[in-house]
Every structure is written in C-alpha cells, then in structure tokens.
Amino acid sequence: MARDHTDKLTLAAVLGAMGPGLLAALAGNDAGGIATYSSAGATYGYRTLWILPIMAVLLIVVQETAARCGCVTGKGFASLIREKFGIRRSALAMAALLIANTAVTISEFAGLASGLALFGVPKTISVPLMGLVIWLLTMAGSFRRIERVLLAVSCVFVTYVVAAFMVGPNWGDVATSTVIPHLVASPDYVSLLVATIGTTIAPWMIFLAQNNVVDKNADESDIPLQRVDTVSGSVLACAIAWFIIVTTGSVLFPAGIGVSDAADAALALEPIVGPWSTVLFAAGLVAASFLAACVLPGVTSSAICEAFGWERGADRSWDEAPVYRGIITAVIICAALLVILPGVNLFEIMMSAQVINGVLLPVLLVFLVFIASDKIIMGTYRNGRVWNILTWATIALITVLTVVMFALMLLGF
Amino acid sequence: MNYLSEMLKLPVVDVAGEKLGVVNDLGIATGEVFPHVTSLAFQGPGKTPFMISWRKYVDHIDETGVYLKAVSTDVRFSYLQPDEVLLARDILNKQIVDTQGMKVVRVNDIKLSATGENQLRLLGAEVGARGLLRSLHPACERIVTTLAKCLGRPLKEEIIAWSYMDLLDRSTRDIKLSVSHKTLDELHPADIADIIEQLDPRLRAQVFNQLDTAQAAEAIGEIDDDDLAAEVLEGMSDRDASSMLALMDPDDAAALIEELDYEKAEKLLRLMGVKEEKAIRTLLGYEEDTAGRIMTSEFVALPATATVADAIEAIRALDEDFESIYYVYTLDPAGALTGVLSLRALIVAEADARLSDLSYRDVVWVAPDLDQEDVADEMTKYNLAAIPVCDDARHILGIVTVDDALDVIAEEHEEDLQIAGVGATEGGSGEPVHVFGWFAHRQYWLLVWAVASGIVASVLGALGGAPELFIYPMCVMPVVLLAANRAVAFVKNYYLEYSEPEDGGKPYLGFFVQTAFVGLVLGAVIYLCGQLVIGAAYPDGAAASVIDELLSSCFACAALVAFLSCATSVAYLAILFWRDEHDRNTSGNALSVTAMLVACALYSAASVAATLAVVA
C-alpha cells in the first residue's frame, strides 16, 4: 500500500486536491447534522464531545478506503458490490442504501420546512413548492449551476466557530470532555450517539466519495492526493461539528433550553449576531438542506441502477432510463409527503433519520471492508491490518451502540 | 437445469454416492457459436477449489446434483485452458456490451441448455428483469411472471447470445474470444462512439485500447461531446494518441487538439509525421468556426492540361485513409483554381480527353475566414458535396466536405433550438414531448407566481402587519410575468430571424424604439383594463375606497413594470449577440427565467411599497 509519491506532493497539487473534500465536508453538515449536533449540545452539554475525535479518525478511514477503491478499480461502490457479492447481497446493500437515503432526504425536507418556517412560510406551502423545484432541478441535472451559491450560503454555519470563541466557554472543561469518554445510561443519550455517528459517516458519503474519484478517472498514482483531500475534509467536518456542540453546550445547556425546533437551535447564535441569528440560521439551514435534497435522490438512484445494470444519468430521458427517474421521483414524493403530514415534529424527524442512517451504516461498511481487503480486486493497494481493524471497530461500535439503544428502550428507561 | 443460478451450489456426487463438494463455476470453450461446457469447477471440503473435465467425468445432472461417472479416487484434476472462460467468474454480474442491441448491460443470469445425455451448452446471458428476480429467489420470478401475465404484459426473457457479447473486463485477464465472435471492433465507428459514451471513464480507456488505431481514430471522430473525446485522448499514451490523430481527417484532428491543454497538444503534434503536423497546424492557424478551420487539406487538384487518364491514375495512387473524393479541381500553371469536374464526368469521359475541356469553369469557392455557417449555406444553395477554400490569388488551401457542413448545420440548429428554449435531446422539434417537461419549460411562471406571492405576504406582514393584503398585488402579478416572458420570446425570435447586414452594425437603437413603443402601448392597455375592472366592480367608490385604491396602484405598478420589461429587452438582445460573438451557447430558458424573475422582483417591490403607502 505504501508507495513513494512524495515527489508529486507539491504545495500546488495539495491545495488543488483539497477542494472536493472540503466542499463535501461543508455539504455534510446538512439539516440532520445541525439538528443532531445542536440537540447533543443543548441536552447533554459537553458530554458528547468525546465522540468527535474518534469520529474524525473513523471518517478518515472510511472515506480514504472508498476513494482508494475508486482509484484502484475505476468503478463505483455499487458496481464493486454487485461484481463481488452477486445479486442477492447487492439487493440487501441497495435496500439499506435506499432506506438510509430516503430517511436523510426526509430530514432534508424537514430542514427546508423548518428553515422556511422561521421566515413565516407554513410547511403546507413550502414543502410542495420546494419538492417541485428540487424535482425539476434533479430531473434536468441542472442543480450544479446553483451548487456553488448554495454551498456559499450554507457556509454560514462556520459562524459557529466564531460563536464558540465569543461565548467564552471554560476551555479546560471542553478539553477534558473531548478527551475523556463519558457515558450516560439513557436511550436518548445512546440514540444521540448513534445519530452523531450516522450523520458524520453517512452511507451516501461513501458512494459520493468513490463516484467523485471515478468520474475524475483518478488512478493509483492519485491516491496520495486523495488522502490529503479526505483527511482535510474529514477533520474540517468534525471540527465544525465540535464547535457546534461547544456553542450549543455553552449557550443552551446552562440555560436549560432543550432544542425542540429550529428556532431554539438558532438561539445558540444569538451571542454573535443578536436578533439576526434566526435569519442567518434559517438561511444556512435552507441552503444546506436544499443542496443535499438535490444531491441525495440522484446519488441513491444512480447507485441502484449501477448495481442492477440499468441506464442512469440526468441526460437520459424517461424512455431510456425509466427506473433511474422513477426512483428519484419516488424518493422525493415520499419525503415530501411524510414531512407534510400534520402533527409531525420536524426536528424529531431530522434526528431519527440520522439514527436510521447510523443503524444501517454497518451493513454497508461490511461490504466496504470486504471489498477493500480483497486481493483480487485491490491488488497491492488492499487494506492494511490497521485499516481493517479500525473499520471492524467502527462496525462493532455502532452495532453495540444500536443493541444497547434498543435494549434500553425495551427495558423502558 | 436451465440457468447458472440454479446450478451453482448443487452438490457434486461421484458414482459411489460420495459427495465431493458443491458446484462453483462452469468453464466453456469459447470457439463455438453456442459453446459447450467443458469443465466443472467445484469447491471441496475446506473451501478447496477443484476443476475437472466435464466431458470425461460428468454422467448426468438434475435438480438434486451433478453426478459423476467415476469414483472420486479416479478423478484427475485439470487446469483452465487458454480458450476457456469461467461463467460465474468472468461473465455473471459483469458489464458486457450487447453488440446487437448496442447497449452496455449487466449479466443477471446465464441460460444453458442440455443437449444429449450429459452435454450442456451456453445459450446466452440473461440481462432482463427475469434474470434479476430469479437470482434473487426463483419464487420471486414465478410470482412476478404470473402477475405480469395476468396483467396482459408477459415478462420476456432478454437473452444475449454468446456470439453477440463483448466482454469489457477482458484486459485484466487474457481471455481470447473466438473468431466467430462479433466484437465491438466490428461495429460502425458511430455505434462504438455511442457505447463508449455509456461507460465509466476507466472502462472507456480500456475499450479504446482494444480497438486498433484506425478504428479508434474513426470512433473518436464520431464522439459528439468534445470534452469527452479530449478526456479519452488524455487517457491514452502519447504515442498512441499521436498516431491516432495522424490517421484522422486533419480538420477533425484539429478540432480535437484544440480541446487539449497547450503542452499536451504540442507534444502530440511533435510526435506525428511532418506532413500531418503541418496540415493540422495550418488549420489551427485559422479562427474557430471559419471555413479555414473545418476544411481538409486532402483533395485532388491537377493541371488543367492533364488528361482524364492522369486524373484517374492520381486518384488510384492515393492512400486508403484519404478523405472521400467528390470532385477533381483543375489549376492553371500558376496554381490558381480554374475549374471543377465531378467523378461522374471523369468516369464517362474518354481516357485521353483533356480536363480543361471537360471542366466546369464557373467554380464556387469561399475564403478561409468565412463563417462556417455561411459556408454551409453556400453548399446548400449550389448543391455541392464539397467546396474549395481559396486565398485571394485563388490558390486552393483546402476543401470543406459535406459531412463537415452537415455537422455545422446540426450544431447551429442545436444552438438555435437551445435559444428558442427547446432542448435538442427532446426530439428536436417544437414542444418538449413529456408533459412535465412541457410544464417545466412553459408554465413555470405559476411557480414563480406562487413563491413571489408568499414572499410578498410575509414582507407585508413584517413591515405593515397586514399580510392578508397580499391578494391585491398577487392578482395582478401574472400580467407582469407573462409580459416579461413574451418580451424575451420576442427577443429570441428576432435574434433567430436576424441576418447580419454587410456593415456589421447592430440594430440596437431601432430595436429599442420598437420595443419601447410596444411597451408603452402594453402598459397603457394594462392600466386602462385595470381602471375598467375597478370601475365595473366598485361603481361608486366611497364604500370600497381602500380596495379601489390598492387595485388601482397595483395595476399602475404592473403597467410600469410591463413597460420596463419591454423597454429593457434590448439588453437581452445585446447579451445574445455578445455571447454569440464569444462562441458561448446560450440557454433560452435561462434568459426567460431571468427576465421573469427581474420583472417579478421589480413588481413585488413596487406593489408592496404602493400597498403600504395606501394603507398608511
């Protein structure tokens, strides 16, 4: 796996490579992420901080593995699953992906609805309209034109970094909580942990990371640059999450404000922007959710069609690629309908989607680790022992947490 | 036992009834149209793989297992032969090219047929839904096929015969396909290009490397997307890429080289022969989209004094990859163009006749800096299969052939369609075929209307505490949106119909005067209609004076914005001309949407301000 490429790692090449990973990291902090982190900070203060350094390492492992598989094979993750495991197990993997991604899409729609609700638009109006716009954009494949704008707007969440410093928490406490694990034996706490894992290492990110590499036609010699990209992106993603928890943990937790909707979560930004916090938070939430809601149905449908050999791509018409377009349409309609149902708590939806993501993540990770350590597929670039152990550790960690979560729920805590 | 999915995992039993293992894979001999299964791979205890000859040892097979005709101790193991392919390892679940349907598909199952007592032949790969369902579970297939039959749309098997399959993953393993095989290489280059466009980038490079250089050159010339062609080229080694470019028609090669970055292009040019390099460099010296850029330097020109026999001899001596010949041109001693002959004229003439006597003297030619669209027009007008490109002294620089002219026409047509707001992929004519597509293209103003009304309502609520008043601005808004939309539609039509005058000046002032006048009339009509409505609805103003006033001011805003939309439409015309000069494609829909959003924003702001003023 180690091959000397140091001569190619010039500063320009490194900076050039860092682009996509950083963008993906910013896009990764979507509606579900903001909801989960805010809620973690507000409910448990700094007591979930310790999971984030671990998450950063695991995120690096997963993303690096996916990118490396893409570089070596030139094929998407779905193709690899199908070719190594056959139809039955691909169907299992794709079902897991479909459920997880539909859940995330639902949470993005919930994010859109609650973001727009802060501007005074009721969800019965905002959700169908946004659903229609998103559907038209994905069908035409033209959302890439506004991708940059949305990313720029969703960057407002970087203000959490500034906010964290302005709040002036006790940095000693923060540091201690980050290093020393802290467990609370309640199903809420455990499910919050699962949600944090699920939103940081989302199944769709594996597919997206690998597709990016394949589309660029990167090969083995590009692996070092891909590593720079994944490491910088993953660290940034986790750092932002860490700052969100620190901010909410310092502002909302002592005040005893539980986060039950977007307006509560926006309060955490009050110290820095004052009355504008709602507007800022809502704009960021809407942009991030909108972007992710445009990307997710396409990624899902593309992976499923890739695995089963159906035509795919936004440039294919309904006649050429009925399944591809059908899946996208179904996912969007399903998400919009669920969010629009009267009486659902939007913030709860965002959170539970991340729990589903977390629970289904091990399924896909198992496929990933088997493929990445396969000698025939990966040759000399197959997983080293450390990587295998770390991936299996992630799988074990999530599985144990999931079991504990369900056990605690059953025991009636 | 018809499908591989049913055979895998069957027990392998010897004549003494001892179970040796489970079926893992089947090997076939690739040399036949319907290849025989020649070897059986099975997995013994402890996952040890074994391979034995099918013909020698297999007695019969049924649903319960594969029965051998020898005892386990007598079985000799064999190895995979060079002409053998393993079905499960090399074909099942893999992407293959269906060289008959010209598609890239994934193999869901493999259909076999039993012939004779113990013979098994490969019929083909199942790529349809039935194979998928069967591999999932045989019961799935039964249920779904029965259901489909009840619904009157029976689910058919989609089988691709072995002889119409081309394996894509070939390069990694040395699989030799038989002679009777129809492979990718035998397809028309345009079909190869279509298939290549469907593949992942890595596979594209692999498939390309399988083709021989001449075919690769033709196929890459057929790829419509220039970026994609350049990407494929960058994936090849410099030497291959360069020799392939040298084989292409110089004009196609020039178009492709232009997509590459400077260093790569220089390297490739330097690697090819002097003659080809010079031809391509000359073409690259002309500006893009002119006759000089799309012409080829491969044409036949002879002195006017030569005989027909000389001309035919000259044509015989040409290389095989020479551009198609439609005409022979004649030159005077100074090398200037004097006449043209068709091939037909040459063939029917006596061998010793002079070309000067046969040739047609009034030759139509174009200058190298003429716009390619005008070149195509000339060719259409005079019904030419090729047109010579000459310098001022009438020396022939090259010719533009009909295939390039057709490309130009198709390209321009596509650009025009795009400006007109119809995607070229939508069948090419008129309205988009799908009802949702039609909605997205034509009726999106409803969406803008709804969203804008929502925003107006919330702004009114925030600023004046009267969100319910939004209905007045809202009910007049469609007039504004449609006016803006139609104004841009008029600009697009004007642009498409416009033909440039000789002096090259742009008709901005005239256009502005026209549209401003139309805008004035439109604004007046809107305002008067508004007064009419108000007058009819509230005949004696006193009771409903606020509503009266609100509606009246909204109509006034609408009239003003409609006038502005028309008057400023000259800006969109300027954008269209500017982008055309800089060779950028413009989407007509983007223009319409922009105009509508601008009008919408203006109107919303104005009407909100007016409403607040009235209420206060």
Interface residues (C-beta under 8 A of the other chain):
Chain A: T73 G74 K75 G76 S79 R82 E83 G86 I87 R88 A91 F119 G120 V121 I125 L129 L132 V133 L136 M139 A140 V214 D215 K216 N217 D219 F308 G309 E311 D315 S317 W318
Chain B: L92 N93 K94 Q95 K103 V105 R106 V107 N108 V127 L132 S135 L136 H137 Q198 D200 P201 R202 L203 A205 E231 G235 T425 E426 H434 F436 A440 Y444 L447 A450 V451 G454 S458 G461 A462
